[in-house]
Every structure is written in structure tokens, then in C-alpha cells.
């Protein structure tokens, strides 16, 4: 899964880290412009196979 930075023009950023715990998956997305790292957390039940 790719993400977009909310305040930066970069689109479809690949995650630099992934963590799976119980029924949740987390990703870290870096901004190439400013270096800020954004994290996301999703529950598998809420997103089905799309979250993995």
C-alpha cells in the first residue's frame, strides 16, 4: 500500500517500515521533501485484504 503526504506534493510514497501486530498493520511513510515521517495504522477487519 502506498500513501500520499498531506502537506507535500509527493504522491504514491512507498512505506519504509511495516509492523503487524494482532489484527493491525502499521506503516511508516517518509516525505522526500522535508524528511517528516508519517505513520498509519489499520485494522485488517476494517479493510480486508487491502490493508496487507
N, C-alpha and C positions, 0 to 999 in steps of 0.2 A: 504494500500500500504506500502511496506517495502522499505528500501533504504540501500545502501552499502556505508560505509565511503571510500572516495577516497584515503586516506593515511593510513588506519588502516586495519588490517586483518579481523575484524569482518564483517560478512555477514548477510544480512536479518535482519537489526536492525528495531525494531518497533518504530514508532514515539511516542514521549512523549506528544505532543500537536498538535491540529489541529484547523485551523481557516478558516471559509468560509466567503467570502465577495464578493458580486455581483456574477460574474461568475468565481471567482477564489477560489482555495483551497490551503492552506499552511500547511506544516508540519514541526515539529522540530525533528531532529534525534540526539541523544546523542552518543558519542563514549565511550564505556565502558573502553577502554584502556587509553585515555588521557583526557576524560571529555569534549572535544570540542563538541559544539552543531552546527549542520549544518541545514540550513533551505532550504526548497524548496517551490516554488510557481508554480502552474499550472492553466491554464485556462480550464474550463470544455469543451468549444467548441473545443479545440485542442486535447483533449484526450478522449472525450466522457465519458461514464460511468466508464472507467478505472481510471479516476482521483479521483473519490469519494471513 
